[in-house]
């Protein structure tokens, strides 16, 4: 009974911290869909950060970090964008496989170097969304 009261008290806090994934479309002939968690977007002047989820269609992607022989279910990526000059870099990556295992890329590999965002790519779609995003 005590745990029910604790859950009832914490429910508004837990609900307020829930992710809100918004689709940004499919790439690779529809075999991968990109989502962004709008609750994770951080704005610091011209710098924007947020978590992406790249969901792969079943049995379409292997050979990703930590599991070259495993099928990828989805990836979580923390990305940063310098909006004014259209550059981005990766700040974290976790790969989830369809066998319910995962691989977290070592933090010493991040952040990656800043790179220009090529036009007409999935990265440019993400950049356009995150750089125009206004917190509610």
C-alpha positions in Angstrom: 0.0 0.0 0.0 2.8 2.4 0.8 4.4 1.9 -2.6 1.1 2.8 -4.2 1.1 6.2 -2.4 4.7 6.8 -3.4 3.9 6.0 -7.1 0.8 8.3 -6.9 2.9 11.1 -5.5 5.7 10.7 -8.1 3.5 10.1 -11.1 3.3 13.9 -12.1 7.1 14.1 -11.9 7.6 10.9 -13.9 5.1 12.0 -16.6 6.7 15.4 -16.9 10.1 13.8 -17.6 8.8 11.4 -20.2 10.4 11.5 -23.7 8.4 12.9 -26.6 9.7 11.4 -29.8 8.8 13.2 -33.0 9.4 11.5 -36.4 11.6 13.4 -38.8 11.1 10.9 -41.6 12.6 7.8 -43.2 15.9 7.3 -45.1 17.7 4.5 -46.8 14.8 3.5 -49.0 12.5 3.5 -45.9 14.6 1.1 -43.9 15.4 3.5 -41.2 13.3 6.1 -39.4 14.7 9.1 -37.5 13.1 10.5 -34.4 14.1 13.3 -32.1 13.1 13.6 -28.4 11.9 17.2 -28.1 12.2 17.1 -24.3 16.0 16.5 -24.7 16.6 19.6 -26.9 19.0 22.0 -25.1 19.5 25.6 -26.5 22.6 27.5 -25.6 22.7 30.5 -28.0 23.5 29.2 -31.5 24.4 25.7 -30.1 21.6 23.1 -30.0 21.8 19.5 -28.6 19.3 16.7 -28.6 18.8 12.9 -28.6 18.0 11.1 -31.8 16.6 7.6 -32.2 17.3 5.9 -35.4 15.0 2.9 -35.8 16.0 0.2 -38.3 13.5 -2.1 -40.1 14.0 -5.7 -38.9 17.0 -7.4 -40.3 18.3 -4.6 -42.4 21.4 -3.3 -40.5 24.4 -5.1 -39.1 28.0 -4.4 -38.5 27.5 -1.5 -36.1 29.8 -0.8 -33.1 30.0 -3.7 -30.6 28.0 -6.2 -32.7 29.2 -6.7 -36.3 27.2 -10.0 -36.5 24.1 -8.7 -34.8 21.0 -7.1 -36.2 20.4 -3.5 -35.1 17.0 -2.6 -33.6 17.7 1.1 -33.0 20.4 3.6 -32.0 20.3 6.5 -29.6 22.6 9.3 -30.6 23.3 12.6 -28.8 24.0 15.2 -31.5 25.1 18.8 -31.3 24.6 21.5 -34.0 26.1 24.9 -34.5 23.2 26.3 -36.4 24.7 29.5 -37.8 27.6 27.8 -39.7 25.7 24.5 -40.2 28.1 22.1 -38.4 27.4 19.1 -36.3 29.1 16.5 -34.1 28.2 13.3 -32.2 28.4 13.4 -28.4 27.2 9.9 -27.6 26.0 6.6 -29.2 24.2 3.6 -27.8 23.3 0.7 -30.2 20.4 -1.6 -29.3 20.3 -5.0 -31.0 17.3 -7.3 -31.7 18.6 -9.9 -29.2 18.0 -7.3 -26.4 21.7 -6.5 -25.9 23.2 -3.1 -26.3 26.6 -1.4 -26.9 27.6 2.0 -25.5 30.4 3.6 -27.4 33.2 4.6 -25.0 32.9 8.2 -23.9 36.6 8.8 -24.8 35.5 8.8 -28.4 33.3 11.8 -27.9 32.7 14.5 -28.8 33.6 13.9 -32.4 35.1 16.6 -34.5 32.8 19.3 -35.9 31.8 18.6 -39.5 29.7 20.5 -42.0 26.2 19.2 -42.5 25.7 18.1 -46.2 22.6 19.4 -47.9 19.7 17.1 -48.6 20.7 14.5 -46.0 19.1 13.1 -42.9 21.5 15.2 -40.9 20.3 18.4 -42.7 16.7 17.4 -41.8 17.6 17.0 -38.1 19.5 20.3 -38.2 16.6 22.2 -39.7 14.3 20.9 -37.1 16.5 21.4 -34.0 17.8 24.8 -35.1 14.2 26.1 -35.7 12.8 24.5 -32.5 11.3 26.8 -29.9 10.8 25.4 -26.4 7.1 25.5 -25.4 
